[in-house]
Amino acid sequence: MADILDRYHPPEKLFWLHRPCPVPPVRYDGDTRVWNVYGYPETHEILADPATFSSETLHLFPKELMPGEEELSTAGFITQLDPPEHGKQRKLISSAFTRTVVADLEPRIAALTRELLDAARDRSRLELVADLAYPLPVTVIAELLGVPVGDRALFKRWADAFFHRDTRVSLAEPTEKQISYARESTRAWREMSDYLCGHAAERRRRPRADLLTRLVEAEVDGERLPDDQVVNFAIILLLAGHVTTTMLLGNTVLCLSALPEQQDKARADRTLIPAVIEESLRFLTPFAALGRRTTRETEVGGVMIPPEQMILVWIAAANRDPRQFPNPDCFDPGRDVNPHLAFGRGIHFCVGAPLARLEGRVALNILLDRFDPLRVDPGEAVEFLPSPTMTGVRRLPLM
């Protein structure tokens, strides 16, 4: 861990990188009015109990930070749904991300990786995020959905509006900065909604063999999904379908550059790459935190939490809990058991996890083929994402 911190200086707000898992594992923050959970068993318990810890949290936030229903509908955001509605809607997309369907994408992912690296070679330099880690997964998910790959600059602008912010999750009176971020997110949300609504309407007229057509033709309880649910479903797929892999690729290359002995092992024995990726997910967890709401008074880690409280579940900190992971600050792909929570647990386990793992494995194999060593340019600055709830680089120049 010292190698990562000493070389690349991640922001202090990524606290789980700089000090041991907080004790006690449950703390209330009076400034933000949020309960923070840091421990592994406590996190596991929360994610496995949607009846007590609801995913529907938006109504807890100050109204200044949320768009009104007359502006934008939140219907169809699967990350905010609880059973039974969650299960019904998850079925609509699960078939698009089965291991068999995902495995069939491997040749396309490999071809795209090579094309992107060839283009970067022609420019005589490689900045991993802009040249590969972003365009690869966003192209794959755009092709699956059936939206123009040429619009990926638009997708990045929208993703930046949602995720590239340096403020904490808070239920307290919002600051001007938080209100400004909220307005920016609302504008991006509206633009994405209009964009995808147009494509959905076109699919109703002229169906295609893509995921967006599957959504507009899907039925829940015998009825077609309303337009706002189709659009919000597609927004989640488009954003989550690329952001995680972008961070995963950058984080993994960062670790292998800092730890050349691990890179040498992976280059010599490619069967180790899946374990390298799993350890990267644990060590530098892309989505560091998830929000939950208590539906009743409940005890977590020996602390009583009242109903209707916001809980921020720090998955990144849980993945460094020494009660679960020996030597948690050591990047060790050889862990015999690595039950990290980077993709969540329970009913909200990331439906796109098989795709993210495949994209990471394919891209990393090709990078190791082409770069020996795979090394971050020491003369260039590595830039981390500013958000305290995301762990990833937004600029990673390679030699």
N, C-alpha and C positions, 0 to 999 in steps of 0.2 A: 504493500500500500504506500509506503514511503516513496517508492519510485514514482508512482503515479502523481502523488501530491507535490513532490519536489520538482518534477519536470513540468507539470502542466497547470498547476495552480488553479484548481476548480474553485468556484465562488464559495465564500464562507457560508452562504445561505444553504449550501448542500451539506448540512451539519453531519449527516450520517457518514460522510467521507472523512470527517476531521476528528471525530471522537467516538468513543464506544457507545453502544446502544444505551439510550438514557435509562436511568433507574430512578424512580419506579417506572414501569412500562406504560402507565396511564397517567396523564397530566391534563389538568384544565388550564387553559390560557384565558385569563380574564380580559386581556387586551383585545383578543379576536372573538371571544365567546365560543370557542371551539374546544372540544375534548380531543386530545391527541393520544393515539395508541401506537406504541413503538415495538412491543414485544411480539415474538413469533407465535406462541400459543394463543395469545389474546387476539392477534390478527386472524389466525386460522379460525378461531371460534366465531368471530364477527362475520367473516365471509361465508361461513357455513350455515348461518342462521338468518335468512332473509325475513323471517316473520318478526324477529326482534329488532333487526338492524336493516331498515328499509333503504333501498337505493333511491327512492324518491325524496330528493333534498331541496329542489329548487325553491319551493315556497318558503324555506327558512331564510333565504337571503334578503337583505334590504331591498325594497321595491325600486330604489334608485339604480340598482345593478341589474334588474331584470326587465326585459321587454314586456309590454302588455300583451294580453292574448289577442287584442285587436290588431297588434302589430305583427306578431309572429306566433304561430302555434308550436307548442312543445310536444304535441302528440306524435308518437312513433319513435321517440328517443329511447331505444331499448336499454340504454345504460341507466335510465331513470324508472324502469318498470319493475314491478314486483309480481310474483305469482298471483293469479294464474295467467294474467295478460302477458307476462314475460315469456312463459313457455310457449304460448301460441305463436308469438311473433318470432321467437328464436328459430322455430321450425322452418320459417320461411327462408332463412338464409343458411341454415346448417348444411343443407344438401350441396350448397355451392362451395363448401370448405371442407368436405370429407378428405380423408388422407388419399383416397384414390384419385379424386378430382384434382387435388393439389399436386400429387405426384406427376400427373400428366402435364403440368406446367413447367417441369424441370427443363426440357429442351429450350423453351422460350426464354426462361430466366437466364440460362447460360448464354444464349445468343445475344440477348440484350446486354448482359454484363460485358461480353467481349466487344460489342459495338460501342458501348459507352467508353470503355477503356481505350479502344482504338482511337476514338475521337479525341480523348484527352492526350494521348501520345502525340497526335498530330499537332496539338497545341504546346507540346514540350513540357507540360507540367500536369500534375494531378492534385486537385483539391478534392479530397474524398467525398465530402458532403455534396457539393454542387455538381461534381462530375459523375458520381456513382450512387452514393447512399441515398440521395433524394430521388433522382430520376428513375432508378431501377424499380423500387416498389410502387411509386406513383404511376408509372407506366403500366405495370402489371395490374393494379387495381382499376385503373381507368379502362383498360381493355376488358377486364372482367365485367365491369358495370356497363360498358358500351358508350362511354363518353369520349370526346376527342382527346387523344394524348397530347396534341399540340396545345391544349389549354393548360398544361401543367404549371406554367408560370402563374396563372390565375389561382390554381389550387394551392400553390405555395403561399401566395399573398393571403389567402383565406386562413390557411393553417397558422401562419405567423400571427394573424390577428387574434386567434383563439388561444395560442399556446405560448407565444414569446413575450411573456410579461414577468416582471420581477416583484410582484406584490403577493402577499400571503393571502390564503383563504381566510376570510373574516366575515362575521355576522354583525360586527360593530358598525357604528355610524361610518359610512364610506368616506374616504378621502377624495379630493378632486382627481387625483391620479387614478384611483379605482373606478370612479365614474367615467373618466375618459376612456379607460380600457374597456369598460362595459359598452359604451357607445360604439367604440371601434368594432367590438365583437358582434354587436347587433347589426351594424352595417354589413359586415362580412356574412353573417347568417342570412340576412335578407338577400344579398347578392347570390349566395349559393342556392337559396331557396328558389329564386327566380330562374336561375340557370338550370337547375335540375328539374324544375316544374316544366320548363319548355321541352326538355328531353323526354320526360315522362309522358307528356301529351303527345309527342311524336310517336312514342312506342305504342300508345293506345291506337293510333291510326295505322302504324306500320310496325308490327312486332318483329323483333329480331331474336337471334340466339344469344342473348346476353342477360346479365343479372337484373338490369333495370326492367327489361320486359317481364322477367319472372316476378318482380315486385308488383308491377301494375296489373298483372293477371292473377296474382295470388288472392286467395280467399281465406278469411278467418271467420269461423262460425257461419259459413255459407254466404258471406258478403265480401265484396271487393274492398280493399283498403282505400280509404279516402286519400285524396291527393296530398294533403299535408303529412299524413303518415308515410306515404311512399317517399316523399321528398326528404323528410327527416331521417328515415331509414337510410336513404342513399347518402345523406351528409355524413352520418356516423361511419358508414362503410368507406367512403372516400377518404375521410380524415384518418380514422384509426387504421385503415388498410395500408397506410404508408408511413405514418409517423413513427410507429414502434420499430419497424425495420430500419428506418433511417438512423434512429438512435442506436439500435443494436449493432449495426455495422460499424458506425463510428466508434462506439465504446470498445468493441472487440479489437479493432485495429489499434486503438490507443493502448490497450493492455498488452497486446503482443509486441508493439514497438517498445514499450517500457520494460518488457520482460523477454529479452531475446532467447533465453533458454527455453521458454515455453513455445515461442515461435518455431525454434529449431525442431522441437519434438513434434509439433503439429505438421511441419513441412515434411518431416521424414516419415510420419505415420498418419495418413489422412483419416484413418478411422477415429482419430482423437478429436477431430474438428467438432462433431456434435457435442462432446463434453466441454470443449472450449466455449462454445456458444452458450451452453447452459450455465457455465460458471460466469460468463460475462453478464448474463441476465441477472444472476444473483448479485454479483459484485458491483455492477453499475446498473441498477434496475431502471429501465427507461421511464415508465410511469411510476413515480416514486410514492404517490399517495392516492387513495380513493376516499370519497366521501360517503358516509352512511348516516341515517337518522334513527334515533331510538324511538320505537313505537310504544314502549312501556318502561317503567323503571327497571333497571337491570344492573347486575354486578359484572364488572370486567376487571380482571386483575386485582380483585380485592377492593375495588372502588365502586361505589354506587353512583350510577348516572341516571338522572331523571328522564322522563319521557320528552319527546320532541326536542332532543338535543342533537347538534351536529357533531359527528365524530369524524376526525380525519385519521384514516388508517394508513400509517406510514409503512408501506410494503418494503421500501428500500431499507429502512431501519430494521424491520423484522427479518429481512434476509441477511442481516449482520448480527443477529441475536446469538451470543455465544452459548445460550442454552440449547440451541438447535444446531449451530454450525461451529465446530472446533476451529480455532484460529480464523475467525470470520474476516479479518482484514488481510488475509493471504489469498491471492488469486491462485486457486488450486483446481485445475480441471480434473485432477485425479480423485476427487471426492467420490467415495464409493456410493454414497447416497447424497443427492442434492435436491431436496424437496422445496426448492425456492418457490416464492409466490409471485414471481414477476408477471405471470399471466393471470393472476387471481386464483380463486378457488370457488367451488360450488357452482350455482346456477349461472353466474356471470363470468365463468372462466372464458377467456378470450377465444371467440370462435375462429379468429384468424391466426391462432398460434401455429398450426401446422404450416401455413403459408410463410409466416415470418421466419420460422426455423429453416424452411427449405431455402428461402431467399438468402438467409445468412450463410448457410452451408455452401451453396453453389457459388456465391460471390466470393466468399473467403477462400475457397479452393482455387479459384481463378486468380485472385490477388496473390496468393502464395506462389502460383506458377509463374507469374509475371514479375514479381518483386522479390529479390533475394539480396539483402533483407527487405522486409516490409517495414519501413521506417518513417516516422514523422520527421519532417524537416526541422532541425533544431534552430534554424535561422528565421523561422516563421512563427507567428503567434498562433497558438491553439485557442479557439474561442468556444466557451461553453454556453449552452442555452441559459438565459437569465432566470427562468422560472424555478422557484424552489420546489415545485412538485414534479419536475421532469429532470432526468439525468441524461445528458447527451451533449455532443459537440455540434456547433453550427458551422464551424470552419476547422478543417483538419488537413493542412498541406502535407503531402508526402514527397520524399526525395526521389 
